[in-house]
Amino acid sequence: MNTAQSDTYDANLGNASILVVDDEPGMRNFLTKILTPRCRRVEQAASPKEAGAILDKAHFDLIIVDNIMPGQTGLEWLQEQRRVGLFADTILITAYADLETAIKALRIGVTDFVLKPFRANQILNAASQALDRKHLRRENFLLRHALTTEQPSNRGRLLGNSPAITQVRDTLHKLAPLPTSVLFTGPSGAGKEVAARTLHSLSPRSDQPFVAINCAAIPPNLAAQEFFGLVDGGETKQDGLFLNADGGTLFLDEIAQMPEIVQAALLRVLEDKRIRPVGAEREIPLDLRFMFATNANLEEAVKNGQMRADLYHRINVLQIEMPTLKDRAEDMVELAALFVEEFSTALGVPPLELDDQTLLKMSRYDWPGNVRELRNLIERSVILSSFPEEFSGNGKVTGSVAVETLELVTQRHIMNVLDACNGNRAEAARRLGVSRKTIDRKFAAWDVSVE
């Protein structure tokens, strides 16, 4: 096989785990020899019974199985495995491709046939194409999930350089190479999912899926099969979100609102790293990093019976408190400017000017909805070509976003100190090291009144 041919397989097989099941040692060794250099993991079994024992301990992306074996055919074994819970794609190798075998294989869910005798490139092509289709199914599944559940604002970057957000960013860098579970806390709109995505992007799992699940959005009666998958009547009906996230990161948002019926199952998953799909007899091993988020007080949720105490202690290994926008007021200008640029570009309209008065009013607002509220405000304002009256300054439309001025920095600093002094100008002047008259002159020049 030449290099060009080999390269076509690498992307598909490089991360794959494959189980070879064949009673003939020569065929097992031949398949293992050609697959091992191109795959993440290859194991072999000399009988259906041995293969079943291996599947009880590990999950595989693809199974290559011979049909004619002593005691049990490959198709009979696959049918049995589907019944107990087999989610891997399968390739059947056989010397007898009659119509009856083909129909039975299709009913069982065999992905492809390879007829004996075959060359190395034939089995490699079949494996590569099977994994291609599996990858596309996974991508489509996760894309549909993302389109129906995610907010666009949750896909952004962790912006800002304030001390509060810098501390969060530094913590994420420290945690990135570790497999440790992380609990993100803080008010709604503070950027918990954005921080979780940032942590995932910094981790060794960055090329694997990041799957976000809003626990409050899934009906309790469907939660188990949505999370863990479903086997019904010997057929795989649904892979589930956990299995589709395998190898990557699973982010469980609003964890305090997870249905009680699923909490015990989740606890077992966290402890054993294995799931049991609904209707399946076999547990499936998983390789996942877990992240959690909540805007609720989990200790109170435990006290009032909303959350299991053992689950709370299991997920509360390492906690990151996301700061409110008010606690990172220094980032206001950068965030507002970037949102203006983002929406003006996306909508094809001129950006609004962020003049000094507008930014000052923004810096003094409490932002109960945090960064999400700021983003929504900017989006509405860009669409309407003006800020709401309570935030408007000069209200001009310009072709570029204004940068922060020294005067605005001075103004914001004085206002923050004044707020800390509960409006006492004399005390603010003392802390600033200036006279009370200086403060009064500044306020007069800015045309700002403070009660």
C-alpha positions as CSV (number, residue, x, y, z in Angstrom):
1,M,0.0,0.0,0.0
2,N,1.4,3.4,-0.9
3,T,1.6,6.4,1.3
4,A,-1.3,8.3,-0.5
5,Q,-3.6,5.4,0.2
6,S,-2.5,5.1,3.8
7,D,-3.1,8.8,4.4
8,T,-6.8,8.4,3.4
9,Y,-7.4,6.1,6.4
10,D,-5.6,8.0,9.1
11,A,-8.3,10.6,9.9
12,N,-11.0,7.9,10.2
13,L,-9.1,5.2,12.0
14,G,-6.6,7.2,14.1
15,N,-9.0,7.6,17.1
16,A,-10.9,4.4,16.6
17,S,-11.0,1.3,18.9
18,I,-11.7,-1.9,17.0
19,L,-12.5,-5.5,18.2
20,V,-11.7,-8.4,15.8
21,V,-13.7,-11.6,16.4
22,D,-12.6,-14.7,14.5
23,D,-11.8,-18.3,15.5
24,E,-9.0,-18.6,12.9
25,P,-5.6,-17.3,14.4
26,G,-4.2,-16.5,11.0
27,M,-7.1,-14.2,10.1
28,R,-7.1,-12.5,13.6
29,N,-3.4,-11.8,13.3
30,F,-3.7,-10.6,9.7
31,L,-6.5,-8.1,10.6
32,T,-4.7,-7.0,13.8
33,K,-1.5,-6.5,11.9
34,I,-3.0,-4.2,9.3
35,L,-5.2,-2.3,11.7
36,T,-2.9,-1.7,14.7
37,P,-0.6,0.9,13.1
38,R,-3.6,3.0,12.0
39,C,-5.9,2.8,15.0
40,R,-5.9,4.0,18.6
41,R,-6.7,0.5,19.9
42,V,-7.2,-3.0,18.5
43,E,-8.1,-6.1,20.5
44,Q,-9.0,-9.6,19.3
45,A,-11.2,-12.5,20.5
46,A,-11.0,-16.1,19.4
47,S,-14.7,-16.9,20.1
48,P,-18.0,-15.2,20.6
49,K,-17.9,-16.0,24.3
50,E,-14.4,-14.3,24.7
51,A,-15.6,-11.3,22.7
52,G,-18.7,-10.9,25.0
53,A,-16.4,-10.8,28.0
54,I,-14.2,-8.1,26.4
55,L,-17.3,-6.0,25.6
56,D,-18.3,-6.2,29.2
57,K,-15.1,-4.3,30.1
58,A,-14.6,-1.9,27.2
59,H,-16.5,0.0,24.5
60,F,-15.5,-0.2,20.8
61,D,-16.3,2.0,17.9
62,L,-16.2,-0.9,15.4
63,I,-16.4,-4.7,15.6
64,I,-15.2,-6.9,12.7
65,V,-16.6,-10.4,13.1
66,D,-16.4,-13.6,11.1
67,N,-19.8,-15.2,10.4
68,I,-18.9,-18.9,10.5
69,M,-17.5,-19.9,13.9
70,P,-17.9,-23.1,16.0
71,G,-20.9,-23.1,18.3
72,Q,-22.4,-19.8,17.2
73,T,-22.4,-17.8,14.0
74,G,-21.3,-14.2,13.9
75,L,-24.9,-13.1,13.1
76,E,-26.3,-15.0,16.0
77,W,-23.8,-13.5,18.4
78,L,-24.4,-10.0,17.1
79,Q,-28.2,-10.5,17.6
80,E,-27.5,-11.6,21.1
81,Q,-25.2,-8.6,21.8
82,R,-27.8,-6.1,20.4
83,R,-30.3,-7.5,22.9
84,V,-28.0,-6.9,25.9
85,G,-26.8,-3.5,24.6
86,L,-24.3,-3.3,21.7
87,F,-23.8,0.2,20.3
88,A,-20.8,-0.4,18.1
89,D,-20.9,-0.5,14.3
90,T,-20.1,-3.9,12.8
91,I,-18.5,-5.4,9.7
92,L,-19.3,-9.0,8.8
93,I,-16.6,-11.1,7.0
94,T,-17.9,-14.2,5.3
95,A,-17.3,-16.5,2.4
96,Y,-21.0,-17.1,1.8
97,A,-23.0,-13.9,0.9
98,D,-26.4,-15.5,0.2
99,L,-29.6,-13.4,0.2
100,E,-30.9,-14.9,3.5
101,T,-27.7,-14.0,5.3
102,A,-27.8,-10.5,3.8
103,I,-31.4,-9.9,4.9
104,K,-30.7,-11.1,8.4
105,A,-27.6,-9.0,8.7
106,L,-29.5,-5.9,7.7
107,R,-32.2,-6.6,10.3
108,I,-29.5,-6.9,13.0
109,G,-27.9,-3.7,11.9
110,V,-24.6,-4.9,10.3
111,T,-22.9,-1.9,8.7
112,D,-21.0,-3.7,5.9
113,F,-20.0,-7.1,4.3
114,V,-16.5,-8.1,3.3
115,L,-16.3,-11.2,1.3
116,K,-13.4,-13.7,1.7
117,P,-10.8,-13.8,0.3
118,F,-10.1,-10.0,0.6
119,R,-7.1,-7.7,0.4
120,A,-5.8,-5.4,3.1
121,N,-7.1,-2.3,1.4
122,Q,-10.6,-3.8,1.1
123,I,-11.0,-4.2,4.9
124,L,-9.3,-0.8,5.5
125,N,-11.8,0.9,3.1
126,A,-14.7,-0.9,4.7
127,A,-13.6,0.1,8.2
128,S,-12.8,3.7,7.2
129,Q,-16.2,4.1,5.5
130,A,-18.1,2.6,8.5
131,L,-16.3,5.0,10.8
132,D,-17.0,7.9,8.4
133,R,-20.8,7.1,8.7
134,K,-20.5,6.7,12.4
135,H,-18.8,10.1,12.8
136,L,-21.4,11.8,10.6
137,R,-24.2,10.3,12.6
138,R,-22.6,11.5,15.8
139,E,-22.0,15.0,14.4
140,N,-25.6,15.3,13.1
141,F,-26.9,14.1,16.5
142,L,-24.9,16.6,18.4
143,L,-25.6,19.4,15.9
144,R,-29.4,18.8,16.3
145,H,-29.0,18.8,20.0
146,A,-27.0,22.0,20.0
147,L,-29.4,23.8,17.6
148,T,-32.4,23.0,19.9
149,T,-30.8,23.7,23.2
150,E,-27.8,26.1,23.0
151,Q,-27.8,29.9,23.1
152,P,-25.4,31.6,20.7
153,S,-24.0,33.7,23.5
154,N,-22.7,30.5,25.2
155,R,-20.3,29.8,22.3
156,G,-18.3,33.0,22.8
157,R,-14.9,33.6,24.4
158,L,-14.1,34.3,28.0
159,L,-13.4,38.1,27.5
160,G,-12.0,40.7,29.8
161,N,-8.9,41.5,31.8
162,S,-10.3,42.5,35.1
163,P,-8.8,40.9,38.2
164,A,-11.9,38.8,38.8
165,I,-12.0,37.3,35.3
166,T,-8.2,37.0,35.1
167,Q,-8.3,34.9,38.3
168,V,-10.9,32.6,36.6
169,R,-8.8,32.3,33.5
170,D,-5.7,31.5,35.4
171,T,-7.6,28.7,37.3
172,L,-8.9,27.3,34.0
173,H,-5.3,27.1,32.7
174,K,-4.2,25.2,35.8
175,L,-7.1,22.7,35.6
176,A,-6.9,22.2,31.8
177,P,-4.5,19.2,31.8
178,L,-6.3,17.4,34.7
179,P,-9.3,15.0,34.5
180,T,-10.9,16.6,37.6
181,S,-14.6,17.4,37.5
182,V,-15.4,21.1,37.9
183,L,-18.5,22.9,39.3
184,F,-19.2,26.4,37.9
185,T,-21.4,28.5,40.1
186,G,-22.7,32.1,39.8
187,P,-25.7,34.0,38.7
188,S,-27.5,33.5,35.4
189,G,-25.7,35.1,32.5
190,A,-22.3,35.3,34.2
191,G,-20.7,33.0,31.6
192,K,-20.6,29.6,33.3
193,E,-20.9,27.7,30.0
194,V,-18.5,30.0,28.2
195,A,-15.9,29.3,31.0
196,A,-16.6,25.5,30.7
197,R,-16.1,25.6,26.9
198,T,-12.9,27.6,27.5
199,L,-11.6,24.9,29.9
200,H,-12.5,22.2,27.3
201,S,-10.7,24.0,24.6
202,L,-7.5,24.2,26.7
203,S,-7.7,20.5,27.7
204,P,-6.2,17.5,25.9
205,R,-9.8,16.7,24.9
206,S,-10.2,19.8,22.8
207,D,-10.5,17.8,19.5
208,Q,-13.4,15.7,21.0
209,P,-17.0,16.8,21.6
210,F,-18.2,19.3,24.1
211,V,-21.8,18.3,24.9
212,A,-23.9,20.8,26.9
213,I,-27.1,19.5,28.6
214,N,-29.6,21.8,30.3
215,C,-31.0,19.4,33.0
216,A,-34.0,21.7,33.5
217,A,-35.1,21.4,29.8
218,I,-35.4,17.6,29.6
219,P,-38.8,16.1,30.7
220,P,-38.3,13.8,33.7
221,N,-39.9,10.8,32.0
222,L,-37.4,11.1,29.1
223,A,-34.3,12.1,30.9
224,A,-32.8,8.5,31.4
225,Q,-33.0,7.6,27.7
226,E,-31.9,11.0,26.6
227,F,-28.8,10.8,28.8
228,F,-28.0,7.1,28.7
229,G,-29.6,5.7,25.5
230,L,-32.3,3.2,24.7
231,V,-32.4,-0.5,23.7
232,D,-35.8,-1.8,22.8
233,G,-36.7,-5.2,21.5
234,G,-33.1,-6.1,20.8
235,E,-32.5,-3.0,18.7
236,T,-30.5,0.1,19.5
237,K,-33.1,2.9,19.4
238,Q,-31.0,5.8,20.7
239,D,-27.3,6.2,21.6
240,G,-27.9,8.9,24.2
241,L,-26.0,12.1,24.9
242,F,-23.5,10.5,27.3
243,L,-22.3,8.0,24.7
244,N,-22.1,10.6,22.0
245,A,-19.9,12.7,24.2
246,D,-17.5,9.7,24.8
247,G,-13.9,10.9,24.8
248,G,-14.8,14.5,25.3
249,T,-16.5,16.7,27.9
250,L,-20.0,16.6,29.2
251,F,-21.4,19.8,30.7
252,L,-24.5,19.5,32.9
253,D,-26.1,22.9,33.4
254,E,-28.8,23.6,36.0
255,I,-27.6,20.5,37.8
256,A,-29.9,21.3,40.8
257,Q,-32.9,20.7,38.5
258,M,-31.9,17.3,37.3
259,P,-34.9,14.9,37.7
260,E,-34.6,12.9,41.0
261,I,-35.0,9.6,39.1
262,V,-31.7,10.3,37.2
263,Q,-29.6,11.5,40.1
264,A,-28.8,8.1,41.5
265,A,-27.9,6.8,38.0
266,L,-25.6,9.9,37.5
267,L,-23.9,9.2,40.8
268,R,-23.0,5.7,39.6
269,V,-21.8,7.0,36.3
270,L,-19.5,9.5,38.1
271,E,-18.1,6.8,40.4
272,D,-17.8,3.9,37.9
273,K,-17.5,5.8,34.5
274,R,-20.0,3.4,33.1
275,I,-23.6,3.8,31.8
276,R,-26.5,1.3,31.4
277,P,-28.8,2.3,28.6
278,V,-32.5,2.0,29.3
279,G,-33.5,-1.6,28.4
280,A,-29.9,-2.9,28.2
281,E,-28.4,-5.6,30.3
282,R,-24.8,-4.5,29.8
283,E,-23.0,-1.4,31.2
284,I,-20.9,0.6,28.7
285,P,-17.6,2.0,29.9
286,L,-17.1,5.7,29.1
287,D,-14.2,8.1,28.9
288,L,-15.6,11.5,29.9
289,R,-14.7,14.7,31.8
290,F,-17.6,16.1,33.7
291,M,-18.4,19.8,34.3
292,F,-21.4,21.1,36.1
293,A,-23.1,24.5,36.6
294,T,-25.7,26.0,38.7
295,N,-27.1,29.4,39.7
296,A,-28.8,27.8,42.8
297,N,-27.5,27.3,46.3
298,L,-26.8,23.5,46.2
299,E,-26.6,23.2,50.0
300,E,-30.1,24.6,50.2
301,A,-31.2,22.2,47.4
302,V,-29.8,19.3,49.5
303,K,-31.7,20.5,52.6
304,N,-35.0,20.8,50.9
305,G,-34.6,17.4,49.2
306,Q,-34.2,18.7,45.7
307,M,-30.7,17.2,45.4
308,R,-29.2,14.0,46.8
309,A,-26.5,14.8,49.4
310,D,-24.1,12.1,48.0
311,L,-24.4,13.6,44.5
312,Y,-23.7,17.1,45.8
313,H,-20.6,16.0,47.6
314,R,-19.5,14.0,44.5
315,I,-19.7,16.9,42.1
316,N,-18.4,19.6,44.5
317,V,-14.8,18.6,44.0
318,L,-13.5,21.9,42.7
319,Q,-15.7,25.0,42.4
320,I,-15.2,28.1,40.3
321,E,-17.4,31.1,41.2
322,M,-18.1,33.2,38.1
323,P,-18.1,36.9,38.9
324,T,-21.1,39.2,38.1
325,L,-20.6,41.8,35.5
326,K,-20.8,44.5,38.2
327,D,-17.8,42.8,39.9
328,R,-15.8,43.1,36.7
329,A,-16.9,46.6,35.6
330,E,-13.4,47.2,34.1
331,D,-14.4,44.8,31.3
332,M,-17.5,46.7,30.3
333,V,-15.9,48.7,27.5
334,E,-14.2,45.7,25.9
335,L,-17.3,43.6,26.1
336,A,-19.6,46.3,24.8
337,A,-17.3,47.2,21.9
338,L,-16.9,43.6,20.8
339,F,-20.6,43.0,20.9
340,V,-21.3,46.1,18.8
341,E,-18.7,44.9,16.3
342,E,-20.1,41.3,16.3
343,F,-23.7,42.3,15.7
344,S,-23.0,45.1,13.2
345,T,-20.9,42.7,11.1
346,A,-23.5,39.9,11.4
347,L,-26.4,42.2,10.5
348,G,-24.6,44.3,7.9
349,V,-25.5,47.6,9.6
350,P,-23.3,50.5,10.8
351,P,-22.1,50.0,14.4
352,L,-23.3,52.4,17.2
353,E,-20.8,54.7,18.7
354,L,-20.1,53.9,22.3
355,D,-19.5,57.5,23.5
356,D,-18.4,58.4,27.0
357,Q,-21.8,59.1,28.4
358,T,-23.2,55.8,27.2
359,L,-20.3,53.9,28.6
360,L,-20.6,55.8,31.9
361,K,-24.2,54.9,32.2
362,M,-23.5,51.3,31.4
363,S,-20.8,51.2,34.1
364,R,-23.2,52.5,36.7
365,Y,-26.0,50.0,35.9
366,D,-26.3,46.9,38.1
367,W,-26.8,44.4,35.2
368,P,-28.8,41.8,37.0
369,G,-28.7,39.6,33.8
370,N,-24.9,40.0,33.7
371,V,-23.0,39.6,30.4
372,R,-26.0,38.0,28.7
373,E,-28.1,41.1,29.5
374,L,-25.4,43.4,28.1
375,R,-25.1,41.3,24.9
376,N,-28.9,41.3,24.4
377,L,-29.0,45.1,25.0
378,I,-26.3,45.7,22.4
379,E,-28.0,43.4,19.9
380,R,-31.3,45.3,20.2
381,S,-29.6,48.6,20.1
382,V,-27.7,47.8,16.9
383,I,-30.9,46.6,15.2
384,L,-32.7,49.8,16.2
385,S,-29.7,52.1,15.5
386,S,-29.9,53.6,19.0
387,F,-29.5,52.8,22.6
388,P,-32.4,52.9,25.0
389,E,-32.9,56.3,26.6
390,E,-31.5,55.2,30.0
391,F,-28.2,54.4,28.2
392,S,-28.1,56.9,25.4
393,G,-25.4,59.5,25.1
394,N,-24.9,61.4,21.9
395,G,-26.6,58.5,20.1
396,K,-24.6,58.9,16.9
397,V,-24.2,56.1,14.3
398,T,-20.6,55.8,13.2
399,G,-18.5,53.5,11.1
400,S,-16.2,52.5,13.9
401,V,-16.4,51.7,17.6
402,A,-15.1,54.3,19.9
403,V,-12.2,53.5,22.2
404,E,-12.1,54.2,25.9
405,T,-10.7,57.7,26.7
406,L,-8.6,58.8,29.6
407,E,-11.4,61.1,30.7
408,L,-13.9,58.1,30.8
409,V,-11.4,56.1,32.9
410,T,-11.1,59.0,35.3
411,Q,-14.9,59.4,35.4
412,R,-15.6,55.7,36.0
413,H,-13.0,55.5,38.7
414,I,-14.4,58.5,40.6
415,M,-17.9,57.2,40.3
416,N,-16.9,53.7,41.6
417,V,-15.2,55.3,44.6
418,L,-18.3,57.5,45.2
419,D,-20.5,54.4,45.1
420,A,-18.2,52.7,47.6
421,C,-18.7,55.7,49.9
422,N,-22.5,55.6,49.5
423,G,-22.5,59.0,47.7
424,N,-20.5,60.9,50.3
425,R,-18.4,63.3,48.1
426,A,-16.2,64.4,51.0
427,E,-15.2,60.8,51.9
428,A,-14.7,60.0,48.1
429,A,-12.4,63.1,47.8
430,R,-10.4,62.0,50.9
431,R,-9.9,58.5,49.4
432,L,-8.9,59.9,46.1
433,G,-6.5,62.3,47.6
434,V,-8.2,65.4,46.0
435,S,-10.3,68.3,47.3
436,R,-14.0,68.2,47.5
437,K,-14.1,71.1,45.0
438,T,-12.2,69.1,42.5
439,I,-14.9,66.4,42.7
440,D,-17.6,69.1,42.3
441,R,-15.9,70.6,39.3
442,K,-15.6,67.2,37.6
443,F,-19.2,66.5,38.1
444,A,-20.2,69.9,36.7
445,A,-18.0,69.4,33.6
446,W,-19.5,65.9,33.0
447,D,-23.1,67.2,33.6
448,V,-23.6,64.3,36.1
449,S,-25.7,64.6,39.1
450,V,-25.4,62.2,42.1
451,E,-28.0,62.2,44.8
